[in-house]
Amino acid sequence: MVTTQSTIARETVIRRANDVQLFDPRQWQQVLAIVRANHSALHRTWFDQMIPRQLSNGVIQVTVQTPAQLAFCQTQCQHPFTVAAQQVTGRLLAVTFHCERLQTGGVFNEGDQQVPLNPDYTFDQFVTGPCNRLASAAASAVAEKPGAGYNPLFIHGGVGLGKTHLLQAICQRFLERQPAARILYLSCDSFINQFINAVEHGDMNGFRHRYRNVDMLLIDDIHFLARRERTQEEFFHTFNSLHQINKQIILSADAAPSEIPELEERLVSRFNSGLVARIDKPCYETRCAILKKKARIRGLELEEDVICYVAGKVMNNTRELEGAVTKLQGMSRLQECKIDVELAKGALGDSATPEQRRITIQQILDAVTRYYNVRLSDLQGKRRHKSIAFPRQVCMYLARRHTRYSLEEVGGYFGGRDHTTVMHAVRTVDSDVKNDREIAKQLAHLESTLTGQSHH
């Protein structure tokens, strides 16, 4: 048989074509499982949306959905995924990440370096509650129609309450709608340093061009402008230039504009001319929702009693709640055990006694019905006679004192009463305990009974 050059060339093309193949989906699931097991803090639910497109020349090309996910994967996931792929296949492979969404614009800092956004900081992952409802709604509106309504948008609140999350969510939503948009997102400290450098090097024209030719300007911690007269002057003109051409300005601070010391009145006036939205500390119900959301991002489903416990212990801000989830996940993996209340107590510290933690509403109901000789159906019914109303209030008081249930949840146990009824009951009994010695004795007896019950 004679082998011609054309035959050899055709066979070479076929071999090269065969070098490009789809990566086995079952093996990819094994890769994800290894990453999830060995890098629990790294794992995200959106990993399940990754698509291993092909295996070519020893490289597995994996597609992600957004540029923010791409940046996250390229900076944090390359090595863990490569090691996992080699473990699954037994071959010397590498994993690379790609995003098919075309984005010619982006988010930049003051040095024209592209800022990698956190893929966790989207509107879908932001938990809205009474503490942040206005800020969340305004941020979403601004991302959809920048420059049209709330301009500037000024968000203020304490550390770790979600200001940065909302600012990055705005950036990501805006870029989804306008991939060619140019966004400048930086800290006030960076703005100040860049201004000083521009003055020292005689490059004010370049500085002004950089800051005044953007589609959106976001500055974190704008309160650092205080006591800096020349920088305030320059920012005033930058603000006016952007505002006049309807470019969106979003600012964050730890205080409202009028409460920032030594901030020029004309800047206070400009900042107040749009929408000023405050973010407060999250309430108990919002903390529970945040914990669920942060856990699910990492592929965790926390038990309800764990969520209630952590929400009762960690009260300051969202960042601490996220840290608690990370700590629970780390300790669970280290100790090779499931995440339960005992693990949470060990991770977060527990000043309360085990007896206090184990008391249930059912135990409270049993103790109160026996002590006051009333029926459970009466406590959960509509009767308002004092012989029924007071024991019902005592139940609500003890439930709030010894369990982690919300006001709404406690009210649900008593005929679906609303949270204001529960609040009134708690205040009433608390006042009676302080002012009526007999009632104080009754409550002391009930609480000692409950402590005894919790041992059984």
C-alpha positions, 0 to 999 in steps of 0.5 A: 500500500502506497502512502501519499503525502496527502494521506499523511496530511489528512491523518495529521488533521484528524489527530489534531481534531481528536486532540480537541474533545469535550471534557467528561461531565461526570468527571467535571462533577468529581472535580467540583466535589473535590474543590468543595471538600478541600476548599470549602471557603472558596466554593460558590453555588454558581460553580454549578453553572460553569461549563467545561467546554473542551479539553485541548492540548492538556488544557480544560477550558471552562466558561463562566457567566460574568466578568466578575466570576471570571476575575474571581476564578482567575485570581483564586480558583486556577490552582485548586481546580487544576489540582482537582482535575489532575486528581480525577483524570490522573493526567497532567492537565491545567484548568483555564477560565473564560467568559463569553460575555463581551465587555469592552468597558469595565470598572477602573480605579484611579490609576486606570487599573481594572478593579475585579468585582466580587461576584458575591456582591450582586443585588441577588445576594443582597438581603433587604430588610427594614434596616436597608430597604431604601438604600437597596431600592435606590441602588437598584433604580440607579443601576437600571437608569443612571443619572435619571433619578437619584443623582447623587446617591449617598449611602451612609452607615456603620462598618460592615453593613453593606455599603460596598456590597451595594456599590459593587452591585450597581457596577455589575448591573450597569455593566450587564446593561451597558458592557462598554460603560466606563466606571470609576470606582475608588476610595476617597483616600485614593482620590486624595492621593491622586489629586496630590500627585497631580498637583506635585507633577503638574498633571491636573489636565490629565487628572481632570480628564480621567475623572470627568470622562466616565459614565459613572463615578463611585467613591467609598468613604467620602467623609475623608474629604473633611478638613481638606480644603483644596481637595474639596474644591477639586471634587466640587468641580468634578462633581459639577462637571459630571452632574451637568451631563447626567453622569451618575455619582454614587457616594458612601460614608459613615455619616450623613452629609450634614454630620461630616465635620468640616465639610464645605457647605456647598458640598453638603448641599450637593450631596443632599440634592439627590437621595441620602439613604441610611443603612442601620444594623440588621434586625434579628429577622434580617440577620437570619436571612443574611446567614441563610444567604451567606451559607447558600453562597458557599453551598451550605444549608444551616439548620434552623436552630443554628441560624437562630443561635448565630443570629442571636450572638452576632448582632453588629453587622453583615461582615461579622455574620459572614465571618461566622459562617466561614468559621463554622464551615472551617471548624466543621471541616477541621473536626469532620462533623456536621454544623449543629448548635454545639459546634456553633457554641464552640466556634462563637463562644457561649456565655449562656448555659446549656439549659437556657439554650435547650428550652423550647416554646412547647416546654414554656407552654406546658409549664405555664398551662400547669402553673396557671391551670389554663388550657392550651387552646385558651392561650392560643385562642381569642379570649382576652379575660385577664385569667387567660390574657396574663398567662398568654403574655407570660408565655410570650415573655418567656419565649422571647427571653429563652428562645431565638424565635422572632416576634412574628414567630412567637406570635404565630404560636399564639393564634397568629398574633402580630409582632406588636402584640408580642412586644406589648406582652414582653413590656407588660410582663417585664414591668410587672416583674420589676414592680410586683413582688408576687409576679416576680416570684411567679416568673422566678418559679416558672424559670426554675421549672423550665431549667429543670425541664431542660435536663430531661 
